[in-house]
């Protein structure tokens, strides 16, 4: 297996209420393979309204660094719709850091704060494993 011919898997975190308390989810890749985050797709099932303080975000990292592999900040979306993190330029960053083989990847939501935040989102994290 090589980076030029990876296995792309989608790891999904479903029905996250953006203004809810922080929640952490974990996944790992196929045994012995390294990975790299390719993209994060945010799909809304309830219209996402972004307030004026802090929008809901998803940190993708490990036990040491919460956002080592990326940060996805959900934009305003009208249900039903979706946005690819790679198409956004505000608050979303994909890292080029390689996920070591057999590493547990932690995805932690950070609740939106302030008035007017609303919405339910499913995050689809696309990872190339090689």
N, C-alpha and C positions, 0 to 999 in steps of 0.2 A: 504494500500500500504506500502511495506517495502523495504529497500535497497536490500534485498535478492531477491526481485521480482519486479524490476523497470520497468517502461515504458521507452523504449529507443526511442528518437526522433532525427532526423537529421535536423539541421538548416543549410541551405546552403547560401553561399555568392558567387555569380557567376561572372565570367569573370573579375577578378581583374588584371589589368596590373601592374606588380610588380614595375616598375619604375615610376608609376604615383603618384600624390600627395596623401597624407593621406586621407582616407575615413572612416567614422564610420557607423556601422550598429548595430541594436538592435534586441533582441528577448527576450521573457520570456516564462517560462514553463506553464504547466497546472495549473490552479488556485489551490492554497493551497499546492502544491507539492514542495519539495526541490529537488535540482539536483546536479549532479557531472559530470564534463567533462570526458567522457570515452575515446575519441580519436578525432583527427583531421585528416581528409583525404585531401590531396592536389592533385587535378587532373589538369593536364595541357592540354590546347587546343592548345597552341603555345609553342614550346620548351623553357624551362627555362634555361637561362644561368646565372651563378652566377659570378659576378665580384669580384674584390679584396677588395672593401671597406666594404659596408654594404649590406647584402642580404635583400630582402623583407620579412617582418615578419607580423604576425597577433597577436595582443595582445587581450586577452580575459579577461575582468574584469568588473568593475562597475564604477559608476560615481566618486568614490573616488580613486580607485587603478586600473590603466589601465591593469595590467597583473595579477590580483588577482587569476584568475582561470586557466591561462595558457598562453604560448607563443609558436607559431608555426613558425618555420623558414623554408621556402620552400627550398628543395635541388634542385640541377640541375636535370632536367627531360627532356627526349626526348618525344615529342608529338606523339601519345597520350599515356599517362601513368599516374600513380598515386603513391603516397607514403603515408604511414600511419605515423603520427607523433610519435606513440608509437614504431615504428621500428627505429627511428632516435636517435642519441645520441649527435648531435651537434646543439646547439642553440635552441632546442625545449624542453619545460618543461611543464608537466601537473601537476597541483596543486591538492592536496587532499582536498582543501577548499570546503566546501559545499555551494552551491548556495541557499541562503535563499528563502523560499516560496514567490512567487509574486514579485521577484526582476527582474528588467530589466537588462539584461546582454548586455554589450557593447563590440563590436568587432571592433577594430581599426587597419587598415592597416598602416604599416610604409613603405614608399617607399624605394626601393633599391637605393643606391647611388654609384657613381663611374663608371668607364668605363666598358663596356661589359655586363651590366645587361640587361636582356630581358626576356619576357615571360608573358603569361596570365594563371592565375590559378583560379580554383573554389575551395573554402574551404568548406568541409562538416564537421560540428561540431556535433559529436555524444554526446548526453547528456542523462544520466540515471536520470529519474525523479521518486521520491519515496515519 
